[in-house]
Amino acid sequence: MTYHARPKWENADLTDNYIFNRVMTDPDICLEVLRRILPHLHIKEIEFPNAQQEIIIAPDAHAVRFDIYTTDENGNHYDVEMQVVDEHNIAKRIRYYQTASTIESYEKGNTYNHVDDSYVIFFCNFDPFGLGLQYYTLHKHIDNVPEEIVYDGQTDILFNITSPKHNVNPKMQTLLDVIAKRKVDAHDELVVKLKKRIAYVKHNRKWRAEYMRLSIYEMDQQRRLEEAIKEGREEGREKGIKRLISSLRDLDIDQDTIKQELKKQYDLTDKQATEYLERK
């Protein structure tokens, strides 16, 4: 696991979670972004986007904190995420986010037929599945008949913003180019709004101070992680593994990421790492 070092405030762009969140809380920008991603839905309006909205599925479950969360006039739910670092758990991360979003879409007393549709959208600063595609759309399908999609109201969409391909519609391509800091049409309406919003965010002293506090916090997390790994190695393999698990859990790191770190630091198999995590 690697913590992404935040750039200086002046150099931060849309690939930074904090800047992305502050920009996307602008309702007009968020609406236009969703329209470009999902033009066939013909979205007319959305609720005011919530940044870092936390949803707790169960008292003892890992909480989900959405980057941007909103609903449209038809009750469809949207979670929009910026993923900067590849932590090699994207599929399970999406699964958990989709579960939380879907639970939010159920209203007490309604039947399953009335559940709202849920869309989880990831902008990735890497190729999320390593298949060389510019974007991925995920649905369930029947294994025996792969071409048969199960329409359960859940849709996952992932964009590889580093891709040089142009397999999306022109308006969506412009959005991806803006995020990737490639040359774009400066007269595009969304481009104009994004530039103004980014400038507004960076001139906000309160947000600048908050950004700096987060940077210090993340550096402290990185330091604690490195200390835990070092101390664990000094104590011996078995104690070291236990210490690392305990330290990462204290940092509120999710189970999949902890497993990947165990496998990397102690050369464990997937099964061995799982067994360590399941021990009381």
C-alpha positions in Angstrom: 0.0 0.0 0.0 1.3 3.4 -0.9 -0.1 6.7 0.3 -0.3 9.3 -2.4 1.7 12.4 -1.6 -0.4 15.4 -2.1 1.0 18.1 -4.4 1.4 21.6 -3.4 -1.9 23.5 -3.2 -1.0 25.6 -6.2 -0.3 22.5 -8.3 -3.2 20.4 -7.2 -5.7 19.6 -10.0 -8.8 17.5 -10.5 -6.9 14.2 -9.9 -6.6 15.3 -6.3 -9.5 14.0 -4.2 -9.9 17.2 -2.3 -9.9 19.5 -5.3 -12.2 17.1 -7.1 -14.7 17.1 -4.3 -14.8 20.8 -3.9 -15.2 21.3 -7.6 -17.9 18.6 -8.0 -20.1 20.1 -5.2 -21.0 22.8 -7.7 -24.5 21.5 -8.8 -24.2 22.7 -12.4 -20.8 21.1 -12.9 -21.9 17.8 -11.2 -25.1 17.7 -13.3 -23.2 18.3 -16.6 -20.6 15.7 -15.7 -23.3 13.1 -15.1 -25.0 14.1 -18.3 -21.8 13.5 -20.2 -21.2 10.1 -18.6 -24.8 9.0 -19.0 -26.4 10.9 -21.9 -29.1 8.3 -22.4 -30.7 9.1 -19.0 -31.5 12.7 -20.0 -31.0 13.9 -16.4 -32.8 17.1 -15.8 -31.8 18.0 -12.3 -30.0 16.6 -9.2 -30.0 17.2 -5.5 -27.2 19.3 -4.1 -24.2 17.0 -4.3 -22.8 15.9 -0.9 -19.0 15.6 -0.6 -17.5 12.9 1.7 -21.0 11.6 2.7 -20.6 8.7 5.1 -22.9 5.7 5.1 -22.7 3.1 7.8 -24.2 -0.2 6.6 -24.1 -1.9 10.0 -22.7 -1.0 13.5 -19.7 -3.3 13.1 -19.1 -2.7 9.4 -16.5 -0.6 7.7 -18.2 2.8 6.8 -18.3 4.0 3.3 -17.4 7.6 2.5 -18.4 8.7 -0.9 -16.4 11.4 -2.7 -19.6 12.8 -4.4 -23.1 11.5 -3.8 -26.4 12.8 -5.3 -29.7 11.7 -6.7 -31.7 12.8 -9.7 -35.3 13.7 -10.3 -36.2 10.1 -10.9 -34.6 8.9 -7.6 -31.5 7.4 -9.3 -28.5 7.4 -7.0 -25.0 8.4 -8.2 -21.6 8.0 -6.4 -18.7 9.7 -8.3 -15.2 8.9 -7.1 -11.7 10.0 -8.0 -9.2 7.2 -7.6 -5.6 8.4 -7.8 -3.6 5.4 -6.6 -4.1 1.8 -7.7 -4.5 -0.2 -4.4 -5.3 -3.4 -6.4 -8.7 -3.8 -4.8 -10.9 -1.8 -7.2 -13.4 -4.6 -7.9 -14.1 -5.2 -4.2 -14.1 -1.5 -3.5 -16.8 -0.9 -6.1 -18.8 -3.8 -4.7 -18.8 -2.2 -1.3 -19.7 1.2 -2.6 -22.5 -0.2 -4.7 -23.9 -2.1 -1.7 -24.0 1.1 0.4 -25.5 3.1 -2.5 -28.1 0.4 -3.1 -29.2 0.2 0.5 -29.7 4.0 0.4 -32.0 3.5 -2.6 -34.4 1.3 -0.7 -37.3 3.0 1.0 -39.0 1.3 3.9 -42.3 -0.2 3.0 -41.6 -0.4 -0.8 -41.3 -3.7 -2.7 -38.1 -4.7 -4.5 -39.7 -3.6 -7.8 -39.6 0.1 -6.6 -35.9 0.2 -5.7 -34.1 3.1 -7.4 -31.2 2.5 -9.8 -27.7 3.0 -8.5 -24.6 4.2 -10.5 -21.0 4.0 -9.1 -18.6 5.9 -11.2 -14.8 5.9 -10.8 -12.3 8.2 -12.5 -9.0 6.3 -12.3 -5.6 7.7 -12.7 -4.5 4.3 -14.0 -6.0 1.4 -16.0 -8.3 -0.2 -13.3 -8.3 -3.7 -14.9 -5.2 -3.6 -17.1 -7.0 -4.4 -20.3 -6.0 -1.3 -22.2 -9.6 0.1 -22.4 -10.5 3.7 -22.0 -13.6 2.9 -20.0 -15.3 -0.1 -18.4 -19.0 -0.7 -17.8 -19.8 -3.5 -15.4 -23.0 -5.5 -15.1 -23.8 -8.9 -13.8 -24.3 -11.6 -16.4 -25.2 -15.3 -16.4 -22.0 -17.4 -16.5 -23.7 -20.1 -18.7 -24.8 -17.4 -21.2 -22.2 -14.6 -20.9 -24.0 -12.3 -23.4 -27.1 -12.3 -21.1 -26.9 -9.3 -18.8 -28.8 -9.3 -15.5 -30.5 -5.9 -15.2 -30.7 -5.4 -11.4 -30.5 -1.6 -11.4 -26.8 -1.5 -10.5 -24.3 0.0 -13.0 -20.5 0.5 -12.4 -18.5 2.7 -14.8 -14.8 3.2 -14.6 -12.7 5.6 -16.7 -9.0 5.2 -17.4 -8.1 8.9 -17.6 -4.5 8.0 -18.7 -5.7 6.3 -21.8 -4.8 7.9 -25.2 -7.8 6.3 -26.8 -10.9 8.2 -27.9 -13.7 5.7 -27.6 -16.2 7.9 -25.8 -18.4 10.7 -27.2 -16.7 14.0 -27.9 -18.1 15.8 -24.8 -17.0 13.0 -22.5 -13.6 13.0 -24.2 -13.3 16.7 -23.4 -14.0 16.0 -19.7 -11.4 13.2 -19.6 -8.9 15.5 -21.3 -9.5 18.2 -18.8 -8.9 15.8 -15.9 -5.8 14.4 -17.5 -4.6 18.0 -18.3 -4.5 17.4 -22.0 -5.2 20.1 -24.6 -9.0 20.9 -24.8 -11.4 23.2 -26.5 -11.2 26.3 -24.2 -14.7 27.4 -25.4 -16.4 24.2 -24.2 -19.0 25.3 -21.6 -17.9 22.7 -19.0 -14.3 23.6 -19.5 -15.0 27.2 -18.7 -17.0 26.3 -15.6 -14.3 23.9 -14.4 -11.5 26.5 -14.7 -13.6 29.1 -12.9 -14.5 26.7 -10.1 -10.9 25.5 -9.6 -9.7 29.1 -9.4 -12.5 29.8 -6.8 -11.5 26.8 -4.8 -7.9 27.7 -4.7 -8.6 31.3 -3.6 -10.6 30.0 -0.6 -8.3 30.4 2.5 -10.4 28.0 4.6 -10.1 25.2 2.1 -6.4 25.8 1.6 -5.9 25.5 5.3 -8.0 22.3 5.4 -6.0 20.9 2.5 -2.7 21.5 4.4 -4.0 19.8 7.5 -5.0 16.7 5.5 -1.5 16.6 3.9 0.1 16.6 7.3 -2.3 13.9 8.5 -1.5 11.7 5.5 2.2 12.1 6.1 1.7 11.1 9.7 -0.2 8.0 8.5 2.7 7.1 6.2 5.2 7.5 9.0 3.1 5.3 11.3 2.8 2.7 8.6 6.6 2.6 8.0 7.2 2.4 11.8 4.8 -0.5 12.1 6.5 -2.4 9.3 10.0 -1.8 10.7 9.0 -2.8 14.3 7.2 -5.8 13.0 10.3 -7.1 11.1 12.4 -6.6 14.2 10.0 -8.6 16.4 9.9 -11.6 14.2 7.6 -12.8 11.5 4.6 -13.9 13.5 4.5 -10.9 15.9 5.3 -8.6 13.0 2.3 -9.8 11.0 0.0 -9.3 14.1 1.5 -5.8 14.8 1.0 -4.7 11.1 -2.6 -5.9 11.1 -3.3 -4.1 14.3 -1.6 -0.9 13.2 -3.4 -0.7 9.8 -6.7 -1.4 11.5 -6.1 1.5 13.9 -5.6 3.6 10.7 -9.0 2.5 9.5 -7.5 0.8 6.5 -9.9 -1.6 4.7 -9.4 -5.4 4.9 -8.5 -5.8 1.2 -5.8 -3.3 1.4 -4.4 -4.8 4.6 -4.4 -8.2 2.9 -2.4 -6.8 -0.1 0.1 -5.2 2.3 0.5 -8.5 4.2 1.2 -10.4 1.0 3.7 -7.8 -0.1 5.6 -7.4 3.2 5.7 -11.0 4.3 5.4 -12.9 0.9 2.2 -14.6 1.9 -0.3 -16.3 -0.3 -3.8 -14.9 -0.6 -5.1 -17.8 1.6 -2.4 -17.2 4.3 -3.2 -13.5 4.5 -6.9 -14.2 4.8 -6.2 -16.7 7.6 -4.2 -14.1 9.5 -7.0 -11.5 9.1 -9.6 -14.0 10.4 -7.7 -14.8 13.6 -9.1 -13.2 16.8 
